[in-house]
């Protein structure tokens, strides 16, 4: 069903109609007048042609489909397009500035993080969102990222996040104290211990 003037489309299930949804995608305005229940993941891959965002589980558990919505990391496989009206969506394709990689992408290369690589776009997007919120993350902050890596590259992911944080640190700023490169926690008596590292 199509009504002129208000951009209504017949819902694929035959249950009513869906309004067109307008939002910003990687800095550009887009409008989608299809199934408003479609997960953002499939809009990105099948309609926008942005295939860097991967399908992993379809139930928001693995994080392979992580993108940013208004700056927050979300699992796009469970985000209906209808919820994006007026919002800003950012995908892995938007991180680099021409030939200049984002600091997190560069750290990923320097630490040789990827093995099979399938989950890495989601891992990088989660890391970027973390560093946007917390410039100098602790190990506990890094552990708040729950994206899964079936190849088990968690130690290299952690090193890459720490490298990216250091690279983005203003000149002259000091880092948190470390032992063998691992951030430490200081107890009430002033002694230091290595922070717990949880994959």
RALIN-V281729 format. One record per pair of residues at least 12 apart in sequence whose C-alpha atoms are under 8 Angstrom apart, sorted by the first residue. I is the first residue (numbers start at 1). J is the second residue. D is the distance in Angstrom with one decimal. If there is no record, write none. Layout:
i,j,d
I,J,D
I,J,D
This chain:
i,j,d
1,17,7.5
6,19,8.0
7,19,6.5
7,20,6.3
7,33,7.3
8,20,6.9
8,33,7.5
9,33,6.7
9,34,6.9
11,34,7.7
11,35,6.1
12,35,6.6
18,33,7.3
18,34,7.2
18,35,6.6
18,36,5.9
19,33,6.5
19,36,7.4
20,32,5.4
20,33,4.1
20,34,7.1
20,36,7.7
21,33,6.4
21,36,7.5
21,81,7.1
21,82,6.1
21,84,7.0
21,85,5.4
22,84,7.4
22,85,5.3
22,86,6.1
23,84,6.1
23,85,5.3
23,86,4.7
23,87,5.2
23,88,6.2
23,89,7.5
24,86,7.1
24,87,6.2
24,88,4.7
24,89,5.9
25,88,6.2
25,89,4.8
25,90,6.0
25,91,8.0
26,88,7.6
26,89,6.2
26,90,4.9
26,91,6.7
26,93,8.0
26,94,5.8
27,88,7.6
27,90,7.8
36,80,6.6
36,81,5.4
36,82,4.8
37,80,5.0
37,81,6.2
37,82,6.3
38,80,5.4
38,81,5.8
38,82,8.0
39,76,6.5
39,77,5.4
39,78,5.6
39,79,5.2
39,80,4.4
39,81,5.9
40,76,5.2
40,77,6.3
40,78,7.4
40,79,5.5
40,80,5.8
40,81,5.3
41,53,7.1
41,54,7.8
41,55,7.4
41,65,6.7
41,76,4.9
41,77,5.0
41,78,7.9
41,79,7.8
42,77,7.5
43,81,7.6
50,93,7.3
52,91,7.7
52,92,6.3
52,93,6.7
52,121,6.5
53,65,5.1
53,66,7.0
53,67,7.4
53,91,7.1
53,92,7.0
53,121,6.4
53,122,6.9
54,118,7.3
54,119,7.2
54,121,7.6
54,122,7.6
55,77,7.3
56,119,8.0
58,77,5.4
58,78,7.0
59,77,6.9
59,78,6.6
60,75,5.4
60,76,7.8
60,77,6.4
60,78,6.3
61,147,7.6
61,148,8.0
62,146,7.7
62,147,5.4
62,148,5.0
62,149,8.0
63,75,6.0
63,119,7.5
63,122,5.8
63,123,7.3
63,146,7.4
63,147,4.6
63,148,6.4
64,118,7.4
64,119,4.7
64,120,7.2
64,121,6.9
64,122,4.5
64,123,7.1
64,147,7.1
64,148,7.7
65,77,6.3
65,121,7.8
65,122,5.6
66,121,7.6
66,122,4.5
66,123,7.5
66,125,6.2
66,126,6.6
67,89,7.2
67,90,6.0
67,91,5.2
67,92,7.2
67,122,6.9
67,125,6.0
67,126,7.6
68,88,7.8
68,89,5.6
68,90,5.0
68,91,6.6
68,125,7.2
68,129,7.4
69,87,6.8
69,88,5.5
69,89,4.6
69,90,6.5
70,87,6.1
70,88,4.9
70,89,6.4
71,88,7.6
71,89,7.9
71,90,7.8
71,129,6.7
72,129,6.1
73,125,7.0
73,126,5.8
73,129,5.9
91,125,7.6
92,121,6.1
92,122,7.9
92,124,7.8
92,125,6.5
103,164,5.7
103,167,7.1
103,168,7.2
104,124,6.8
104,127,7.4
104,128,6.6
104,160,7.2
104,161,6.9
104,164,5.2
105,124,6.9
106,164,7.8
107,160,5.0
107,161,7.2
107,163,6.0
107,164,5.5
108,157,7.4
108,160,5.4
110,160,7.7
111,156,6.3
111,159,6.9
111,160,5.8
112,156,7.3
113,153,6.5
113,156,5.2
113,157,6.0
113,160,7.3
114,153,7.2
115,151,6.6
115,153,7.3
116,151,7.1
119,148,7.5
119,149,6.3
122,147,7.4
123,147,6.2
126,145,6.7
126,147,7.7
127,145,7.5
127,161,6.6
130,142,7.7
130,145,7.9
131,165,6.9
135,165,6.3
135,168,8.0
135,169,7.6
136,165,6.1
136,166,7.9
136,175,7.6
136,176,7.8
137,162,7.8
137,165,7.7
138,183,6.7
139,183,6.9
139,195,6.7
139,196,7.2
139,197,6.4
140,196,7.9
140,197,7.9
142,158,7.0
142,161,7.9
143,197,8.0
143,198,6.5
143,199,7.1
154,199,5.6
155,199,7.1
178,194,7.6
179,194,6.5
182,194,6.6
182,195,7.1
183,195,6.1
